[in-house]
Amino acid sequence: MTHFADHAIYCVVPLLKNDELAKDTRRLRVHAPELAAAVLPGQFFMVRDPLVNDPLIGRAFAIYDCDPNQGWIEIVYLVKGKLTTRLAEKREGDSVAFCGPLGNAFSVAPVQQLVMVAGGIGMTPFLALAREALGLQHFGTAPNRARKYAERVHFCYGVRGREYLASADEFEALGVSLSITTDDGSVGPAKRVTDALVEFLDQLLPTSARVVCCGPEPMMQAVAAIASSRNLACEVSLETPMACGIGICFTCVAKVGCENDWDYKRTCVEGPIFDAAQIVW
């Protein structure tokens, strides 16, 4: 299911929580019942500070977590630019503008083993996905998403060092098994997350499996190649920088294969979730 701009909900909502998860990494929770009832894992929101016009256009953030019953949604962001610096200064009760949900969602095809792979802030789409895949929470209104579709979920998670490791305990609390790697060896082995993926797949008993991935493009390309070599389905959540978020500006295009050629596809409306085998890296 893809949500285009004409179905997007725009609302200015109150902030409930804005805490630090890791170095330069924060989690923002807002009370937004209408959005919480509509969003699916993998989709995103365009977020603005309603009190200022700089930046004028919102920034895209994937849904991190959500509770439709209590009416809240969460995003996770790196503090690095004008908007995120302002977001980091906001406190409980302050207002934030959200527009969405936008884009498409992860597949719900039944699978015995779902393998999530993330580098750095690429972990943001996966907490909600793990909840849904394990049948712990229902998202959206589509009836075909109201079921458990993975028997097990494993998360290969790579970060620069211990200070950048965010939310590992939240994944473990859901029953997700983890392989954590760091560049400096401060947590887990000092190696690439793709090496951890290969090791996990090597130990995997014959079973149906699907890989989902988000993070730096070279890492996603490597994950796609690993999945392809094992004939495993692989979806990637592209982090192509977006400007408008609604398909007008064409700044977020990605090369995607079609028939015997390729074409540019807009990440914001035809993604951000793509079949990795179709991406022209």
Secondary structure by P-SEA (a helix, b strand, c coil): cccccccbbbbbccccbbbbcccccbbbbbbcaaaaacccccccccccccccccccbbbbbcccccccccbbbbbbbbcccaaaaaaaaccccbbbbbccccccccccccccbbbbbbccccccccaaaaaaaacccccccccccccccccbbbbbccccccccccaaaaaaaaccccbbbbccccccccccaaaaaaaaaaacccccbbbbbbccaaaaaaaaaaaaaacbbbbbbccccccccccccccbbbbbbcccbbbbbcccccccccccccccc
